[in-house]
Amino acid sequence: MQKTALIPYARLPRAHHNRHVLTSTVDVFGAAHWLLAERAPQPGGDVRPFDALVVSVDPGGNVELTELSAVRARWPHLDLLPDGGFVVAASRARRYEDANQVQVFDALGRETLSFSVGDAIEHLLVDEASHIWVGHFDENPAGIRRWSATGQLAWTSDSARIPGLFDCYALNVSGTAAWACPYTDFPLVEIRPNRPDRPVTVWANRVRGARAVAVHGDRVAFYGGYGEERDRLAHGELTETSVEPTDVGLLTLPHGPAPGRRRVVGRGSKIYVQAEPFTAWGVFDLSG
């Protein structure tokens, strides 16, 4: 089986390796961000607000630091807003985390507002127009939704007729559009709310269990799967109604082995993968 190695993309500067990585992401413009705390969150009990550091590395390798005050999320999601601020969201919305689930910080690290987008966040990705796309896992039937940066619900998958949408396994946000591959039917879904005649397009798909998707023209790649297919990289081509498989291989780290525990982010034609200890991102680019 053909192996494709990730290309090294961005690294957390070694000066910050003494802090705990709460989460990390790659934004819609290609910059990598790490949310760091002095120590790992402790199990049980409420989380007291704590200060955190965002370390950002842009595609040119330039590093920027942003101190965030009074972060409340135990298991957070992070992304950059186009105005230079950040969104930090708790994956679970329970008790103390509900109304304050999503915190919006300005470019100086000060909280400007908070709101809730619902429990069980699987993916949280910001687009170029500051919309916050949220995909939920199976403990919340809300599916996929798009919010404004001020907490207004701007689009929902409720009436989109996406077959088998029960758990948003894969979500890719690029420009102002999103692509998804949700459980249970795993269709490939293109979402463009600004296209009034056809905001949602669905292709039938036979690749099961992918955790990330990349799209370039009429080509698509799915990363991940169940069991022995955990590191699968499956390629396909879009027809009018379905994704037709073309070939399948494995995606590996730049130096050869499988990633093991990892984070993944889909952005257009790119799939970014970050393996434990979560200090470096690699990239696969379908357009390359």
DAJOLIN-V806219 format. One record per backbone hydrogen bond with DSSP energy under -0.5 kcal/mol. NH is the residue of the N-H (numbers start at 1). CO is the residue of the C=O. Records with the same first field share a line. If there is no record, write none. Layout:
NH->CO / CO
This chain:
4->250
6->252
7->283
9->281
10->281
12->279
16->13
17->14
19->16
20->37
22->20 / 35
23->35
25->33
27->31
30->27
32->57
33->25
34->55
35->23
36->34 / 53
37->20
48->46
50->71
52->68
53->36
54->66
55->34 / 53
56->54 / 64
57->32
58->62
61->58
64->56
66->54
68->52
69->109
71->50
76->74
77->89
79->87
81->85
84->81
86->105
87->79
88->103
89->77
90->101
91->75
94->92
97->94
98->95
101->98
102->115
103->88 / 101
104->113
105->86 / 103
106->110
109->106
112->104
113->104
115->102
120->91
121->91
122->120 / 135
123->135
125->133
127->131
128->175
130->127
132->147
133->125 / 131
134->145
135->123
136->143
137->120
140->137
143->140
144->142
145->134
146->155
147->132
148->152
151->148
154->146
155->146
157->144
160->157
163->161
165->162
166->164 / 183
167->183
168->136
169->167
170->181
172->179
173->266
174->177
177->174
178->191
179->172
180->189
181->170
183->167
185->164
186->182
188->203
189->180 / 187
190->201
191->178
192->190 / 199
195->192
196->194
198->195
201->190
203->188
204->241
208->206
211->223
212->223
214->221
215->268
216->219
219->216
220->236
221->214
222->234
223->212
224->232
229->226
230->227
232->229
233->249
234->222
235->247
236->220
237->244
238->218
239->242
243->204
244->237 / 242
245->243
246->235
247->235
249->233
250->2
251->231
252->4 / 250
253->257
256->253
263->274
265->272
266->171
267->270
270->267
271->284
272->265
273->282
274->263
276->261
278->275
281->10
282->273
283->7
284->271
286->269 / 284
288->285
